[in-house]
Amino acid sequence: MLSQKLLDELNLQIKYELESAHYYVAMQAYFDGIDLPGFAHFFKMQAAEERFHADKFYEYVFEADGKVELTSLDLPGKDFDSPLDVFEKALAHEQFVTKRIYHLMDIAREEKNYATQSMLNWFVDEQLEEENSMRENIAILERVKDNPNGLYMLDRQLAARTFTPEAE
Ligand SMILES: [Fe+2]
C-alpha cells in the first residue's frame, strides 16, 4: 500500500520523467536544426530512456495498488546556444531529477515502505550513470570547443548510441 503522500509524489515523478523526455526531444530538434545528426540521435535515445523511466513508475504505482494520475507537462526549455550549452543544461536537469529520486527515497524510508525503497534503488544507480554520461560529453566538448573536426568525430561517436530496455 502507498500512503497518499507517496502516491502523489510518485505521480509527480511520472510527470517529471515525461517532461525529461520532452526536454530531450527539444535538444534533439536543436541538433537536427544545426545538422549534427549523431548528437540528435543521442538525445532521441535519451528521450526514449526517459519514457521508459516514466513507464517504470507507472507500472509500479499500479503494482502497489495506487492509481496513476496524469497532469499537463511543462517544457523546461527549448533555446540552446551551443552543443556545450545543451549538455550543461542536460546535466543540470539530471541533477534535478537525482534530487527528486532522493526526495522520494527519504519519504519511503520515513514511512518504512521497503517495496518503494527497493524500486527506487534502481533509479539511484541509474541517476549516477545519467549524470556521468552528461559530464563525460561536457569534458569532451570543453576540449573540442568550436573545432569542426572534433565536433564531427563526436557526432559520429554519439550516432552509435543504442537503447534497449532491460527485459522484465
Ligand atoms: Fe529519468
Boltz pocket constraint, residues with backbone or C-beta under 6 A from the ligand:
constraints:
  - pocket:
      binder: B
      contacts: [[A, 17], [A, 20], [A, 49], [A, 50], [A, 53], [A, 97]]
      max_distance: 6.0
